[in-house]
Amino acid sequence: MKKIYLWPSQGFGDAICYNALIRNICDEYDSVSLFCSEHFFKSIRWMLRDVKNLNCISVPYSSHSAWEYYITNFIIENNLKEYDLTQASRIKSSGGQLDDNSLIKLAIHNDIAQFCRSIPEGSKNLDHSLSALPTDSDLVSFHTEKDLIPFYESYYMMYDLPVDYRFTHFYYERDMESEDYVYNHLNPKNEKYIFVIDDSKHYTLGRSICIPEDRLPTQYKIIRYKKELNYNDDRFIFFNYYKILDNAEQIHTTETAFFEFIRSMSSSLNTLPSIKKSKLYLHSYVRNYITTKIDEEYNRLLS
């Protein structure tokens, strides 16, 4: 019985992008353990709860260095052999498997940057309209690796899977009862509303990730995502907001895990129910994110 470990990027949006890749790897090995940031452990485990041979390991996350320190020590203490995704892919392509107690780094740090630089410029799915963003030099530097190639695409390319695999094989089991509970709690009078996803308590390079009030329509009730609700009630787990998303008049968000979730649920490439793209307003100017091209039906606001 072969057991392997997966070391992903720590973000929740990354985990959503990894969904199909993790499922693919779990199909190949007897037992798989996935490191998860303690902040997103519950949600990631819930998303993948149907994968019976997957174990999620909660990792303390007071800082990125603490995250790396924990996993690096785990590797040393358990004498794990490390592979990046391209190395694991070559072994897979030759008909082999990794040895027991191996670890795959899921396109992190220098691995993804090195791979991205190897892709011909004409093959990169960049959205050059993003040059309109008021991006300062610090943010350009911060997003250099993502500018090389959309990061979720590289995950799948490195493992020799089609880029669209991320969408065609994205899956999670819905909890309709909890979705109804969340909807009724947040909109008990069944009013028309917009759903707003930002985070005034979260900062990127010293900037609050908050959509200005004057950028929101005033003719509807405003329901804001409050992650604190999930702290004491599992019914408010991220994925149980699907009914809220689906029934909103408009959705206003920055580049968040919610946006990656909506993209996954709005794809025509899988069998999951879609969320209407035209009602989503992506406030890209808030985070100055350099990211992949998105479908034209989405409303992308650059300033």
N, C-alpha and C positions, 0 to 999 in steps of 0.2 A: 504494500500500500504506500504510494508515493504522496508525500506531503510537501507543499511548497508555500511560500509566503509572498505577498504582494506589497510593495512599498509605493504608494501613490503620492501625488501632490495632496496637500492637506485640506484644500478647499472643498466646500460642498458642491459648488458648481462643477468642479473637476470630477467629483464622484458621479454626478449625473451624466457627464460626458463619458465617463469610464463604464457606465452601466453595461453596455453590450460587450465591451472588451472583457470585463470581469466574468460575465456569463460564458463567454467563449472559452476562457482559460479554465473555468470550473468544469466545463464539459470534457476537458482533456486530462484532468488529474483527480485522484481519489479524494484528496483533502486539500483545501486551500484556506489560508488564513490571510485576512486583509487588515492592515493597520489603518485605524481611523482616528482622527482627532477627537478628543473627548467631547468637544463642542457639537460635533455632528454624528457621533457614534450611534445614537438612538435612531436618527433619521436614515442613516446609511444602512444600518442593520434591518430596519423596517422595509426599505426599498428592495432589499435583496433577500427578504425572509423566505421566499419560495425556493431559494437555492440551498438544497439540503446539505451539501458538502462544503459549504462556506462558513467559516468562523470569523467573526469580526473582533479585533483586538483594540480596545480603547487605549489611546496614547495620551498622556498628559500634554496639555498645550498651553503653557504660560507664555511661550514665545516660539518662533520658528527654530531657534537654536536648541530649545528644550526638546522639541519634536524630533529633530535630527539626532540629538544626543541619546534619547531613549531608544530609537530604532537601531542606531549604530551599536550601542551596547548590547542590545538583543542579538544582533548578528554575531557579535564576537562571543558572547556567552553561549550561544547555541551552535557555534561553528558553521554558520550558513555560508553557502557559496553564492556569490552575487552574479547576476546577469542583467544587462539592460535589455530592452525590448527587442532590439535588432538582433542581439546574440541569441535570445530565446527563440526568435522567429527563424533564424537559420537552422537551429537544431530541429525545430518543428518541421521545416520544409524538407529536411533530409530524412524525415520519418522517425526521428528520435524523440525522446522526452528528457527533461532535466532530471538530474539525480535527486534522490530523496533529500529533503531539507535544503532545498535551494530557494533563492529569493530573486524575484524579478522586480527591477525598478521600473515603474510604469511611466517612462518618459519624463523624468524629473531633471531639473538643474541642467548641467552641462550636456547630458545625454540628448535632450530635446534640442538644445541650441546647435550642437554639432550635427545632428540629423537635418535640422531645418536648413542649415547652410549648405548641405549637399544637394538640395532640391533646386533644379533650374528655375530661374526667375519667372519664366513664362508659365510654370506649373503651379505657382502660388496663388491661392484664391483670396487675394487681398482686396479690400474695399478701398480704392484710392480716393473715393469721395471723402474719406475721413481726414484728408489733408485740411479740410475746412475747420477741424477742431482747433480751439485755441490752446494747443498743447505746448507747454514750456519744456525746456531742455531736460529738466529732471524727469518729467513724465516720459519723454521720448526715450531716455536712457532706461527707465524702469520697465518700459514695454518693448525694448529692443528685440528680445527673443520672440515675443508674440508677433511682432511685426514681420518676422522672417517667414512665418507660415502660420495659419490659424492653428492654435495649439491642439484642439480636439482632433483635427485632421491628422496631425502628426502621430497621435496615439495609435491610430489604426494603420497608418502607412508603415510605421515602424514594426508592426506585428504582421505585416503583409496581408492586411485585410482591406477591402474596398472602403473608401472614405464614407460612403453612404451606410456602411454597416452600423455606424453609431445610431442611425435613425431606424433602419430596417429591423434591428434586433433590440431596440430599447423596449424595456418591459418592466412593469410592476403590477402587483395585484391590488386593485382598488378596494376600498372599504366604504361601501355606499352608505352604510348606517352612520359612520363617523362623518362622512361628507355632509350628510343632512344635518347632523348635530352642529357642525361648524357653521353651516349656512344659516340655520335658524337662530343660533346664538348671536351672530354678527349682524343679521338682518331680520329681526323678529317681525317687523311689520311688512316685510316683502316689498320694500321700496326700490325704486330704480337707484342705482349707485355706480360709482366708479371704484375700482380697487387700486390702491397706491402701495407700491413696494419700494421703500427706501430705508435708510437706517441712519438717523441723526446721531446715534451713539458710536457709529463706526467711522473710522477715519482712514483715508488713503493718502499717504504723503502729507499729512496734516490737514486734509480737507474732509469736511463732513459729507457723507453720501446722502444728501437730502435734496429732494425735488422742491424748488421754491413754490410757495402757495399760489403765487400769481401765474404759475404755469399750468394750473389745474382748472378745469371747468367748474363753474359754480352752480349749474342747474341740477346737479345730482347730489345725493348723499355721498359722503366720502367714507369709505372703509379702508383703514390702513392695516397693513400686516403688522402684527405684534408678536414677535417670537417668544416673548415672555409667557404667553398663554400656554405654550407647549411645555414649559418648565414643570408644571404640576398636573398637566392633563394630556395624556398621550393622544387623545382624540384630535388635538390641535397640531398634530404632526404635519409638517410641510405638505405632504402629498394629499392630505385630506382637504386642502383648499381648492381642489379641482372644481367643485360645483360653484364656489365663489368666483373663480376665474371664468368659468363657462357662462355664467349668467350676468356678469358685469356689463354695463353699457360701454365702458372703456376700461383699459388696464394701463396704468402709468408705472413704469419701472425704469431702473438703471440696468446696467449689465450685471445681473445678479444670478444666483442659482435659480430663482424663479423664472428668469428669462430663458435659461437653458432648458428648464423643465417645459415651459410653454413651447419652445422650439421643437422639443422632442414629441410633445403631444399634438403639435400642429402639423407634423410631417405626414405627407400622403404616402410615405414609404412603409409605414407600419399599420397595424390593425387597430390601434388604440383610437378612442374618440378624439376628434380634433377640436382645438380652440381657434375661433375665428381670428385670423391674423390681422385683419384691417382694424380691429378695435384696440390693438396694442400700440402704445406710444412709448418708444424707447428713448429716454432722455440721456443720450450719449455724452452730452456736454458735462454732465455731473461728475463723471469719473474720468473723462478724457481717455476712454479705453480705445486702443487700437485692436481691432478684432476682425473676425471673418466677415465676408459678404453675407448679408441676410436677404431673405426674400423681399421683393419690392412691396408686397402687400403690407408689411409692417411700416409703421410711421416712425422714422428715425429723426430725432431732433438733435441737430448738431450745435445749436447755440440758443 
